Amino acid sequence: GGSTMADNRRRARTPGRARLSLLLAGCLLLSGAAGDERREPTRGVQLFRNTRTHLEFTPEGAAILRNAPRPFCIVSVVGPTRTGKSALIGRCFAQPASFDVGGDLFSKTSGVWISDTPTMMEVGEGEGKRAVAVYVVDTEGFHGVLQRTTQSFEANMFAVVCLMSSVVIYNSRAPLDARDVERLRTFATATAIVRDELCARGMGEVEQLRKPSLVWAVQNMNFKLLDAALARLDAERSLAESAEEPVASGGEAAPTKKPRADSPSNADLAKLAKALLRAPPLTDAAAAEQAGSADGQEGEAEAGEAGEQPVDAIAQIFGHVQLHPLHAPHHDDEVLADLSLAEDSQLSPAYVRDTAQLRRKCARRLAAVSMGGTELSGEALYWHLERWQLEGRVDVPEPNVAAAIVEAKLRRACAVLVHGYADMAASPPAPVEGAEREVAPHLAKGAHLELDVATLALLAEPREALAGRLVLGRNDAMNQFDELCQRWLGVSASGSPAGRGAGPQWLPLAVATTIASRERGALDAQLDARMCAALDSYEQAAQRYLDEMSAAVSAHACEELRKKNSRDFTKWSLPLATVETGYAAALDSIVARALDQVGRAAEFYGLRAPPLDDLKNEAFRSVKASKKQLNKHKTARAQLLRLAKTLRTFAFFMALNVLDSWRRGKWGGAAIIESPW
């Protein structure tokens, strides 16, 4: 004890050492008072718990969110399980061990977790630059081994995270494939459906939220393959531009190969993101703008900044989309098993540099949580999220391999049934022994038109017979489908169990009933469509033939009318009344015969008979002309009768005069009869 005290007194007498200690203590106090931009949170707290289908606030997590200072913003990370989400978000914005990291093959994070202490970061530029509290949110991975979640829970979790966040990091591992893009597009579509559902329920304020930015972080990226992909995009772009631009008179200029830096520029990553998301290619102006802004090492040129947004649901949910590749953090499995325990010095310098760039890239897109231009408090966001996640849930059916196999078999069987039904509808009916078939009008004796082979096969039977045959064929196809359902699904047409051993026992009854009902409805709709198409084709062909037949019958009848008119008026020996009555009866007979012929054809085809207005008008004109001619004949006959009467009277008086003269001459003037003349 004495030696220790002596040593202390000896050190206290040394003024240089004392001043140095005071200086170090003052620096530490000043640095603590000023605050570090990356103040580390103490731990992660569960914000939402997993309820298999939706989210539910935890009391401790709700308290952290409700006490969030204004202004504040949220950075979230989502993605497949066991891809390093917790370690990445902790290393970028908090500390590597802020969130629990799994040390085996199974998912560690359950539900949604939030940092209990925000990180103060400078947001904005110029005069609008200010300190904002940044909360970090970690989420449960998608499709984990021994999965505790459902498709509905993952979709609802993604939607809530997008609604509450300023930046969403979608974490995945290289190599990228179509499943990554499809998974991202599926969850974005679910989020869009949630927003539409909330608006339909009277919560249109969700549309006033600022759209979050999406940063697609791809870990363990092979940068050699990345450079090759970017070179391929450049080659395709150059080829497209050379095809559009005319060749100069001096000949083709050899394309210059742009040297690439150690890490790809943001402009190149923007083009790659657009290609992965199948967005339209960049315009020349947009590419120039992005290339100009990417000349610096920290240039910002991400997808969506040049005026062109990603396609489909991703553009509806996210305001900007960026791609950020990361090198492999280490090659030792022991280090990779738990990256949260590794220091930066133990990891790859390229990976540490990539995480720092990811932090800066996300920081540029940070903005305070606001709605309609008004910044929200933690309390307001909490009540909005509580209401939204209750009213805007989506239900996603769970995949089932056995159900998918049986459903595919049923769909193939339905396609075969529909194809056979279509062939049956297009083919003529089979002849039945001992049954008398009605002769079609176009095949009857005296038909005025000839039809092609296809129309003859189509109009080979009456419409009622065709409709009956189609209905019987449809019922037969549905019966075959019901037999397949009983054999493959073990359910009957009514959805009840078909009996023990009638179908696969590994398929749940509810799933089997749903598949049978859905596929039966689809088959029913397809058969109805085929039947309607067959009847429509029959009616169109029959109507076309009936119109042509009506025109031919009408022309033939009109010709008969004209011949009848000229022939009957040559018979002067008949009384005029008989001529008029007989001619009218002949006209009526011709018109009635034509109408009967067309009417029988229309009845056979199940159509409305044409009125034959041209024939009726021609008959009316013929009757009118015949009446006019009969009137002329009546006038001429009357004049002849008057002339004959006059001549008869004159002849009578002439005969009297001759008789009188003869009498006088014979009797020598003896006045036996006194002449009145």
Secondary structure as GFF3:
##gff-version 3
##sequence-region A 1 677
A	DSSP	alpha_helix	2	12	.	.	.	ID=ss1
A	DSSP	alpha_helix	15	34	.	.	.	ID=ss2
A	DSSP	beta_strand	44	50	.	.	.	ID=ss3
A	DSSP	beta_strand	55	57	.	.	.	ID=ss4
A	DSSP	alpha_helix	59	66	.	.	.	ID=ss5
A	DSSP	beta_strand	72	78	.	.	.	ID=ss6
A	DSSP	alpha_helix	85	93	.	.	.	ID=ss7
A	DSSP	beta_strand	112	115	.	.	.	ID=ss8
A	DSSP	beta_strand	119	123	.	.	.	ID=ss9
A	DSSP	three_ten_helix	126	128	.	.	.	ID=ss10
A	DSSP	beta_strand	130	139	.	.	.	ID=ss11
A	DSSP	alpha_helix	151	164	.	.	.	ID=ss12
A	DSSP	beta_strand	167	173	.	.	.	ID=ss13
A	DSSP	alpha_helix	178	200	.	.	.	ID=ss14
A	DSSP	three_ten_helix	204	208	.	.	.	ID=ss15
A	DSSP	beta_strand	213	219	.	.	.	ID=ss16
A	DSSP	alpha_helix	223	244	.	.	.	ID=ss17
A	DSSP	alpha_helix	266	276	.	.	.	ID=ss18
A	DSSP	alpha_helix	284	293	.	.	.	ID=ss19
A	DSSP	alpha_helix	312	317	.	.	.	ID=ss20
A	DSSP	beta_strand	320	325	.	.	.	ID=ss21
A	DSSP	alpha_helix	333	336	.	.	.	ID=ss22
A	DSSP	three_ten_helix	339	341	.	.	.	ID=ss23
A	DSSP	three_ten_helix	344	346	.	.	.	ID=ss24
A	DSSP	alpha_helix	349	364	.	.	.	ID=ss25
A	DSSP	beta_strand	370	371	.	.	.	ID=ss26
A	DSSP	beta_strand	374	375	.	.	.	ID=ss27
A	DSSP	alpha_helix	378	391	.	.	.	ID=ss28
A	DSSP	alpha_helix	401	426	.	.	.	ID=ss29
A	DSSP	three_ten_helix	441	443	.	.	.	ID=ss30
A	DSSP	alpha_helix	453	458	.	.	.	ID=ss31
A	DSSP	alpha_helix	463	488	.	.	.	ID=ss32
A	DSSP	alpha_helix	509	568	.	.	.	ID=ss33
A	DSSP	alpha_helix	576	605	.	.	.	ID=ss34
A	DSSP	alpha_helix	613	666	.	.	.	ID=ss35
###
